[in-house]
């Protein structure tokens, strides 16, 4: 009863007070002289801008725009109004409004010095940034039709080399930041998505000719907000053992607080095909070259009249075009849907997407279905929790391409002579020349994999004081990778085994728990300090179970348990990492900047006494533009000189038990007795690979930030490089891992961005970057050879990935024989005469983009380039080597330029089976200049304004057409100067049996509800 009386009294007081307020409000109506309604839009895209602040001059009255960019207010003032309109990412607009309604256009800021950049577990304003960090917005590249987002970054970041080594979507790329630092350890950068450390190692076990799948392709590019690339030691040091090869931070899209719900839909579809294919001889040309070969070696020509026991005259031979059968016009389709928004305390982002891409090489394809849910929740003013969750299902119909085994699609199409019919005398499809019949192979091809992956985390963040914040996260990267293949009796791989099936299931789990304590305080107008303390616990576990079956009663039953003979295998691997790190930074008057960081990593991969690595870094910067002697330079907005030095480590890519002596158990068929044997020799002193890096740079912004530039010079030196060294067979072991190499990288990077024109109806932006990296092996006791025919050599005093070949000087015009450089002068051409002639490293590489807008139209162009790199055209070796002997299963059109008679000037020797030097395996004439200029993308779009949309429930609608890889200017005679037959870290630059990147065209639409 007591509580009831209190409630009644309270309610009575509330009702009386409400009545008084209402009566007062009715009698004190404001004087309204004018009202204003309007819309705020993006000056370039004409999209509405939600959350823009419209401030009436001289009063505190302001309003924010809604999801359609609309606003309205009433005031006692009279028209015209003086307004100030502001929005994050846009230049502030001061203007006079004379009529209502009004349309206000805002221009994007060309370079916001107050923009916050994520680096090293914290955020920092770009103007106070010391490290070498580049940011790439995914908005500009997300529609480029690639399997993984790292391919979309090609040419966008100075110093970052991205080689899309194949035209097969979803396959691994070669990504190098400021060169390569290791021979056997991992050279890939560390990928971190929303704080989750990604496992970027392929789980593929099926042999596809050296190619491997890309785990990065499991991430949908449409969910990415922006990517930040950390390059120097100051920026990467807090990542310690993972930062030697640079760090790529990926931030996915999130909702905003107090934002009404929005729905984005992005759709595109397109087609792609090879810009060109290999030029092969026709059937008659092939037969004539074979006859010439046999005449040169003094044997009877095989292509002579059938009545004489021959195969028919060359002119009677047919031409069978297998390349057209193997390649196709490939389709690409993409659909993305996202819903995002938030209340005062909650922000959410949900998305779903589907991407399907056919390879131009049959029957390979790639598809990905993905779902993402990001949530941020304020519990109270101090406590915030949240989560990032990404789930994907990626399917691949994989192909044996590259330096492949039996069942290679390109081998069957390319290496079978064009005069050979796919049918035998009985009209039955058969394989020829040692390769599968292409038609049978394509009809019976069964190689594929499915990846089910979860990448996510949960976090809690507590603001202890205004300056002190604690954050804890738990992250997981889980990948279930299931692969299979079946080769039936019609195919070479399955015919000898009466059917062959393999299956493998891999599980990879990486978990991380991190705690950070961050302090940042501005002590007064001139002094700012910050500090960070943190620790990380990380575990990684991998397991593999595989099985093989041989001998099947019928091809209708392909499960391994139905095979006559089955074998199985099991493997596992795990390691743990414990880390502690800290950072202190200080800024004086936003003019003099200093920071120092230290990370300690302890890895289970090394023995006690060698487990811990310590990685310090220091950076300083001087904002010269804040000095009094530059204050009168009106065209200079910002000028900053910065330098840094630090150490980073590497222990990735080696066996998790590389330092230990290992024994292996093996089953035995001998009386059913199993046994054990020593598998690996211990190296008790194996320790961290360490890279020191010095960086000095200059950042400048001029002409009201319309021109910005960044120039960096760096020098990296790797010591105690991890290397797998070969042991003599008498030891009982084949190899062991040791710290036995030193490598240097040095170079420069230049980035320039400019707003060339910015008028009410037309704008033009340009971005350009160029870089140079010089790589050198400083210490290596024994040269290491890799790749097909040992074409790649790592040797002290030379760059990594150098080409070790015989230098062909010319073809003797009198004899038609190839003449090679006799390096040792012994009168013979032997292995001792092989020498290093160039490497994969370009002298310069980079990209150039131009973005135009005219009224509602937008046009973008993007070029990438590489100058001075070499590539070994191994396809030409097989297409020209061995002359035209009948065993040469492939003959390129270039063989028609061969030497035939005295006086002929050519670089193609005569068809000869006697002088083997004419077609020396590893000959230098197949080492070509891989320089290129590629027109990467061209995009044309139209943006509908809210007026165009009328009553449609849309706040944004853009339609566009895009072309990719329109043309490539290059001297390289192969299909693609970026091609590489092998995805292995120590094998690059060899082009063999690899389909090129397609030239594609697509149509798309972006809309927002």
Buried (B, 14 or more C-beta within 10 A) or exposed (E): EEEEEEEEEEEEEEEEEEEEEEEEEEEEEEEEEBEBEBBBBBBBBBBBBBBBBBBBEEEEBBBEBBBBBBBBBEBEBEBEBEBBBBBEEBBEBEEEBEEEEBEBBBBBBBBBBEBEBBBBBBEBBBBBBBBBBBBBEBEBBBBBBBBBBBBBBBBBBBBBBBBBBBBBBBBBBBBBBBBBBBBBBBBBBBBBBBBBBBBBBBBBBBBBBBBBBBBBBBBBBBBBBBBBBBBBBBBBBBBBBBBBBBBBBBBBBBBBEBBEEBBBBBBBBBBBBBBEBBEBBBBBBBBBBBBBBBEBEEEEBBBBEEEEEBBBBBEBBEEBEBBEBBBBEBBBBBBBBBBBBBBEEBBBBBBBBBBBBBBBBBBBBBBBBBBBBBBBBBEEEEEBBBBBBBBBBBBBBBBBBBBBBBBBBBBBBBBBBBBBBBBEEEEEBBBBBEBBBBBBBBEBBBBBBBBBBBBBBBBBBBBEEEBBBBBBBBBBBBBBBBBBBBBBBBBBBBBEBBBBBBBBBBBBBBBBBBEBBBBBEEEEEEEBBBBBBBBBBBBBBBBBBBBBBBEBEEBEEBEBEBBEEBEEEEEEEEBBBBBBBBBBBBBEEBBEBBBBBBBBBBBBBBBEEBBBBBBBBBBBBBBBBBEEEEEEEEEBBBBBBBBBBBBBBBBBBBBBBBBBBEEEEEEEEEEEEEEEEEBBBBBEEBBBBBBBBBBBBBBBBBBBBBBBBBBBBBBBBBBBBBBBBEEEEEEEBEBBBBBBBBBBBBBBBBBBBBBEEBEEEEBBBBBBBBBBBBBBBBBBEEBBBBBBBBBBBBBBEBBBBBBBBBBBBEBBEEBBBBBBBBBEEEEEBEEEBBBBBBBBBBEBBBBBBBBBBEEBEBBBBBBBBBBBBBBBBBBBBBBBBBBBBBEBBBBBEBBBEBBBEEEBEBBBBBBBBEBEBBBBBBBBBBBBBBBBBBBBBBBBBBBBBBEEBEEEEBBBBBBBBBBBBBEBEBEBBBBBBBBBBBBBBBBBBBBBBBBBBBBBBBEBBBBBB
